[in-house]
């Protein structure tokens, strides 16, 4: 029998992320320096770099906000603070989510910025090298037996 470890081109299907904000956010291990660095990159670019790494950081920044809103909503809905350390950590991180002028981030603007670049193919490097029809590596899905 032949090896099934190689991936055939027909098995690669480009699909958009169903919910890009569903990425894992390691609340416990975020540092102020890391958060400020993400903010700096995600809020300062006017056009994404060839690898669209800014888009990835923008997704992560928006996901941090979603995770904090989830923690804040759970506290408000339950009227009891079952996990006080998580609530305190969320409040601490929320204080870091400011721009370089110490103004709270404009989440609507950041979401609009993400939406503007989300639909782009991100194949600038492939085009530069003369390749047509390249799929961005971060949006690939491999068809598996369970997908059939």
SVG drawing of the C-alpha trace seen along z (x, -y; Angstrom):
<svg xmlns="http://www.w3.org/2000/svg" viewBox="-27 -61 37 63">
<polyline fill="none" stroke="black" stroke-width="0.4" points="0.0,0.0 1.1,-3.5 1.9,-6.1 -0.9,-8.4 1.4,-10.9 1.8,-13.1 -0.8,-15.7 -2.2,-15.9 -3.0,-19.4 -6.7,-18.4 -6.9,-17.6 -6.2,-21.2 -9.3,-23.4 -9.2,-27.1 -11.9,-28.0 -12.2,-31.2 -12.0,-30.9 -15.6,-30.3 -14.9,-32.5 -11.5,-34.1 -12.1,-35.4 -12.4,-31.9 -8.6,-31.6 -7.2,-30.5 -6.3,-33.4 -3.9,-32.5 -5.2,-35.1 -3.1,-33.8 0.2,-34.2 -0.3,-37.5 2.1,-40.2 1.7,-43.9 4.7,-44.0 3.2,-41.4 -0.2,-43.1 1.4,-46.5 3.5,-45.0 0.4,-43.4 -1.4,-46.7 1.5,-48.6 1.7,-46.4 -2.1,-45.8 -3.0,-49.5 -0.2,-51.1 -0.1,-49.6 -1.8,-51.2 -1.3,-48.3 -0.5,-44.8 3.0,-43.4 3.4,-40.6 2.8,-37.9 -0.2,-39.6 1.2,-39.1 -0.5,-42.3 -3.8,-40.7 -2.9,-37.7 -2.1,-40.1 -5.3,-42.1 -7.3,-38.9 -5.5,-38.0 -6.1,-41.5 -9.8,-41.3 -9.9,-37.8 -8.4,-39.2 -11.2,-41.7 -13.8,-39.0 -12.4,-36.8 -12.4,-39.8 -16.0,-40.6 -16.9,-37.0 -15.4,-37.1 -17.0,-40.4 -20.4,-39.3 -20.3,-36.1 -19.6,-38.1 -22.5,-40.5 -24.9,-37.7 -24.1,-35.5 -24.1,-38.3 -21.4,-36.4 -17.7,-36.3 -17.0,-32.6 -13.5,-33.0 -12.2,-36.2 -8.6,-35.7 -9.9,-35.5 -12.0,-38.6 -9.0,-40.5 -6.8,-39.3 -9.3,-40.5 -9.5,-43.9 -5.7,-44.1 -5.5,-43.2 -8.3,-45.6 -6.2,-48.5 -3.4,-47.6 -5.7,-47.8 -5.0,-51.5 -3.3,-53.2 -0.1,-55.1 -1.9,-58.2 -3.5,-56.0 -6.9,-56.2 -9.0,-53.1 -8.9,-51.2 -11.6,-51.8 -12.8,-48.3 -15.3,-49.2 -12.5,-50.8 -10.3,-47.8 -13.1,-45.4 -13.6,-47.5 -9.9,-47.4 -9.9,-43.6 -13.0,-43.3 -11.3,-45.4 -8.3,-43.0 -10.1,-39.7 -11.3,-39.0 -8.0,-39.7 -6.2,-36.7 -2.9,-37.6 -0.9,-36.2 1.4,-39.2 4.6,-37.2 3.5,-34.6 2.5,-37.3 5.9,-39.0 7.6,-35.7 5.2,-35.3 3.1,-32.4 -0.6,-32.6 -3.4,-31.2 -1.4,-30.7 -3.4,-30.1 -2.4,-31.8 -0.9,-29.2 -2.8,-30.3 -6.2,-29.6 -5.7,-26.1 -7.8,-23.2 -6.9,-19.7 -9.7,-17.4 -9.7,-14.4 -11.8,-11.3 -14.2,-12.9 -14.8,-15.8 -16.0,-13.5"/>
</svg>
